[in-house]
Amino acid sequence: MHGEYKVPGGKLVVVDLEVVDGSIREFRLAGDFFLEPDDALPLIDQAVDGLPATTDAAGIAAAVRGALPEGAVLLGFTPESVGVAVRRALSRASTWQEYDWEIVHEGPVSPNEHLALDQVLTEEVGAGRRGPTLRIWEWDQPAVVIGSFQSLKNEVDPEGAAKYGVEVVRRISGGGAMFMDAGAIITYSLYVPTDLVQGMTFADSYAYLDEWVIEALKSLGIEAYYQPLNDIASASGKIGGAAQKRLGTGALLHHVTMSYDMDGQKMVEVLRIGREKMSDKGTTSAAKRVDPLRSQTGLARAEIIERLIGTFTSMYGAREGHVTEAERARARELVATKFATQEWLERVP
C-alpha cells in the first residue's frame, strides 16, 4: 500500500507498507522533508512496523514521537503528518493528480442559485456524473450568506440589510456569515470525492484543500497562511474563511470566501457582530477584521482570479468546464423549493 500527504506549508510525506495478519509490516517512510539525525529514519520505520492496522493517526504519531532520539529535528513534517500518510495508505486515499479536474467560471447568478449549485454539483460528483470541479462564483447583487446552523435574528440586522438592499440567504454548510458585496469578494467552491481526504481529520482536510490558494496568494506577494480551523490569514489580517459539507454520497463541498474590497462600515450595519466575537479575534473594530486582497496586492479582482486559476491548473491540471443545462435546471428547482423559502431561511430563527 502506498500513501502520500503533502503537509500544508511543508513537505511531501510518502509511506509504503503491507498489512499482514492485521498488522502494519514492511513500513518505509520517505519524502522531501528534512530530518536530523539520519539514523532517526529507521527508528521511525521500526516504530510503525508492527502497529495494528486499526491504529488511528494520533496513535501512529505517538509511536513515531516516542521513537525519536533526544534532540531530533523534523523540518517540513511532523509525527502527525506521518500518521495521516499511513491512514491515507490504509484507506487507499486518492491524490489530486488522479482526477480530471474542471474549472467553472461563468457569469453572475443569484445568491440562492449559487447555493443550490453547490448542493447539485456536490451530488453530481458523488453520483459519478461529474468529475471533481472548482467553481468560481460571480454575482451582481449584495447578499449575506449565513451558515446552516446560525440563528437568523442573531446574525443579521434586518434594518441594515434593508437599507443597503442586501438579500439574506442560508447555505447548506456550517460556519459563520459571509458578507458578499457585489464585486468585493472572491468566492470559490470545490466539489471533490471524499477519497481525496481519506485518512485526514476535518481540520487537516481544510488546510489540505486550500493549499493551492495559499501558494497562489504567496505568488502575489502575500505571506498567507492557514489559521485553524478554517481561516486564511496574513500578517496584515484575516483574508477569508472556509466551510465544508459532506453529503454522505461520496463527495464533499468545500467553499471559501476571501475579501477583495470590503466596506467594513456597511458590513457592521448589516451583520450583528458581537463584542465577544470581536475580542476573540483580537480586534476592536469590525471594519478592521477582514483585510482585503486589493490593499495587499494592488491588483484588480479579475487578475487575482486569473492567478488562482493558473496556480490550480499548474499544480493539479485542469480544463475549462461548464454547468450543464440539467444541473442548472435542478439548481433552479432547488431555489424554488428550498433555498428561497422562508422555511429554509428561518430553519434556525
Sequence and secondary structure as in RCSB ss.txt:
>XXXX:A:sequence
MHGEYKVPGGKLVVVDLEVVDGSIREFRLAGDFFLEPDDALPLIDQAVDGLPATTDAAGIAAAVRGALPEGAVLL
GFTPESVGVAVRRALSRASTWQEYDWEIVHEGPVSPNEHLALDQVLTEEVGAGRRGPTLRIWEWDQPAVVIGSFQ
SLKNEVDPEGAAKYGVEVVRRISGGGAMFMDAGAIITYSLYVPTDLVQGMTFADSYAYLDEWVIEALKSLGIEAY
YQPLNDIASASGKIGGAAQKRLGTGALLHHVTMSYDMDGQKMVEVLRIGREKMSDKGTTSAAKRVDPLRSQTGLA
RAEIIERLIGTFTSMYGAREGHVTEAERARARELVATKFATQEWLERVP
>XXXX:A:secstr
 EEEEE TTS EEEEEEEEETTEEEEEEEEES EEESTTHHHHHHHHHTT BTT  HHHHHHHHHHHS TT EEE
S  HHHHHHHHHHHHTT   GGGS  EEEE     HHHHHHHHHHHHHHHHHTSS  EEEE   SS EEEE TT 
 HHHHB HHHHHHHT EEEE SS S  EEE TTSEEEEEEEEEGGGGTT  HHHHHHHHTHHHHHHHHHTT   E
EETTTEEEETTEEEEEEEEEE SSSEEEEEEEEESS  HHHHHHHB   HHHHHHTT S GGGSB  HHHHH   
HHHHHHHHHHHHHHHH  EE    HHHHHHHHHHIIIIITSHHHHTS  
